[in-house]
Amino acid sequence: MNTLRNSVRLVGNLGMDPEVKTFDTNKKLARLSIATNDSYKNDKGERITDTQWHNLVFWGAQAKLAEDFLKKGDEVAIEGKISNRSYVDKDGVKRYTNEIVVNEFLKITGKISNQ
């Protein structure tokens, strides 16, 4: 049961190309966002789509793979854990954010480029 603790699995579409940062130690960090959709019918019978956005963080080898293979619009499946953290922005205001630290991902579809 320990593997079920703080475990997240999502399938959705990427909302951006990876933003990659390389540190002095050559360790990489990639940030992305993923949109997940849920559809239902309201009282009038109209189909409503609810889109949720999630921030993703990739480290090390996963960040390198994300940088090389993932692009905006790709459909991906991810597995990771939720991380909550705070930081101070450029104006000195303390901010809070929730992220999913990705352990594994699978690219399901993507646009084929002729370049």
Protein Blocks (a to p, Z undefined) as FASTA:
>chain_A
ZZmgopacdddddfbdcdddddfkopacdddddddddddddfkopacddddddddddehj
lmmmmmmmgcehiacdddddddddddddfkopacdddddddfbdcdfbdcddfZZ
